[in-house]
Amino acid sequence: MKIIVIGATHAGTFATQQILTEHPDYNVTVYERNDNLSFLSCGIALWVGNNVSDPNKMFYSSPDALAQLGATMRMEHNVTAIDPDAKTIAATNLVTGEQVTDHYDKLVFTPGSAPVIPPIPGIQSERVFLCKNWTDAKKLHDNAQSINSVVVIGAGYIGAELAEQYALSGKKVTLVDAFDRVLAKNFDRDITDRIEALYTKHGTVLALGQKVTSFTTAADQITVITDQAAYTADIAVLAVGFRPRTELLQNQVDMLANGAVITDAYMQSSRPEIFAAGDSAAVHYNPTGQDDYIPLATNAVRQGILIGKNIAAPTERYLGTQASSAVALFDMTLAASGLTAAGAAARGITVDSVTIEQNYRPEFMLTTTPVTASLTWDPTTHQVLGGAFYSAHDVSMSANMISMAIQTKMTIETLSMVDTFFQPNFDQPINWVNAVAMAALEKAKQAEPAI
Ligand SMILES: Cc1cc2nc3c(=O)[nH]c(=O)nc-3n(C[C@H](O)[C@H](O)[C@H](O)COP(=O)(O)OP(=O)(O)OC[C@H]3O[C@@H](n4cnc5c(N)ncnc54)[C@H](O)[C@@H]3O)c2cc1C
């Protein structure tokens, strides 16, 4: 069996490992345009803030490690065409310029995503930086040592983390977003209001609800012009989202409107010999039951493993995702899984939601601190659809509890009473996850029509 893998960061690396673990006799050739693989871009912001022990540890695999498993590694090879009828690919060796063609029985399509670069006048400036891969990471880390000011464009979790690390290392930071809140897609206002106050406290200028209209580059500075103001800094970093890099299969397999490859539960595209995973593929989003585009390493890793398990025959089904995520900003933990109220509204889904605050452990302890917990649920079925947490205490694992609740279609009734431990070092007699579900239940009862 001849397998070709296109792209090896997370989805391609995990797929290759799993295929060769399950089928050491398979002939697997990996094409990767970079000279490295498995780079954890989630460490970029931390490295920019000099909070990484050793940047080389931001890789968990290598071309040699995959070669030792038996893969033929074609690093610094850019795949330029796929012919799904002939089952061939064409690639260019980026070092020698040599053109290569190759044949597959099955294709693992994992070329991931590309940063969105909107066609804004002046954006092609040497002072506008991207934040995606190892090359970007080195540039950002190098110039972080000398710059004094930065405009970060995009207040999703990548822009939010970068802005925080720049602020903590003493730079003058402006954070711009077209949404009127930071992390608007990840958290509702009751949590984002608090985090915005922390940015302001740390001197970050929040330019929210503003659209960038142009960039003007001078000798040693750049001005980011929005529909409301102009912000000048040493550099600008663009973090406004990602698009699936799927042009090579355009009109060849079924895709979402944004170009993400749609797969079945076994990661097979509409051409069953072509498998897709990671940022180039759609995910099954359990809170809505729909295909969606949610580019996260968590999805890339699981989908990559599933390709390995299903490459010979459909065997193990994809469970879908809740898009669980967490971020640490200014020593606060923010964690979420599933739908926020705003996210539900944007998708036209009716939910109810509640937010509570309680100290994470009893007041008789020498220290304690509040946890803010939110829950969203389906008002008809009472199924849990999302949850979010905010605290100076590490409440990140609570998002994983919510993830399991959504995955198993748990109701607020069950979540309110599900067994969780109590021990005063760690939590209250009623853990905050049970407590927010109890509050949800109370609200749901009040909403019921009186008989
Ligand atoms: C700054 C940052 C922070 C993040 N933090 C988190 C986090 O904390 N948690 C989380 O879950 N996710 C996080 N993510 C998202 C996560 O990094 C992505 O979801 C993940 O990288 C997707 O992996 P992938 O292998 O599908 O695609 P990619 O990472 O996009 O990799 C695709 C690979 O394919 C190669 N390739 C593309 N086209 C070709 C071609 N034509 N020929 C040959 N090779 C090609 C590329 O060079 C690349 O190596 C973060 C992303 C960024 C940018």
The ligand as an ORCA input file, in Angstrom:
! r2SCAN-3c Opt
* xyz 0 1
  C      -0.024     31.013     17.512
  C      -0.919     29.806     17.557
  C      -1.296     29.277     18.765
  C      -2.125     28.158     18.826
  N      -2.464     27.648     20.038
  C      -3.225     26.529     20.099
  C      -3.535     25.928     21.345
  O      -3.107     26.397     22.404
  N      -4.317     24.813     21.346
  C      -4.784     24.261     20.186
  O      -5.481     23.236     20.247
  N      -4.498     24.806     18.980
  C      -3.728     25.915     18.909
  N      -3.430     26.458     17.692
  C      -3.954     25.863     16.463
  C      -3.052     24.744     15.986
  O      -1.729     25.174     15.898
  C      -3.528     24.252     14.624
  O      -4.858     23.849     14.743
  C      -2.651     23.110     14.153
  O      -1.364     23.573     13.859
  C      -3.226     22.435     12.933
  O      -2.364     21.414     12.554
  P      -2.354     20.864     11.067
  O      -1.282     19.834     11.003
  O      -3.716     20.474     10.644
  O      -2.030     22.122     10.143
  P      -0.806     23.128     10.102
  O      -0.267     23.385     11.454
  O      -1.294     24.310      9.322
  O       0.317     22.363      9.289
  C       0.182     22.050      7.935
  C       1.532     21.652      7.370
  O       1.382     21.393      5.979
  C       2.474     21.966      5.256
  N       2.024     22.248      3.885
  C       1.002     23.077      3.521
  N       0.838     23.067      2.180
  C       1.793     22.224      1.699
  C       2.134     21.790      0.380
  N       1.460     22.238     -0.698
  N       3.170     20.948      0.233
  C       3.859     20.499      1.328
  N       3.559     20.860      2.592
  C       2.542     21.704      2.772
  C       2.800     23.227      6.054
  O       4.132     23.642      5.816
  C       2.579     22.758      7.489
  O       3.742     22.197      8.059
  C      -2.596     27.584     17.614
  C      -2.214     28.117     16.378
  C      -1.381     29.218     16.345
  C      -0.957     29.770     15.013
*
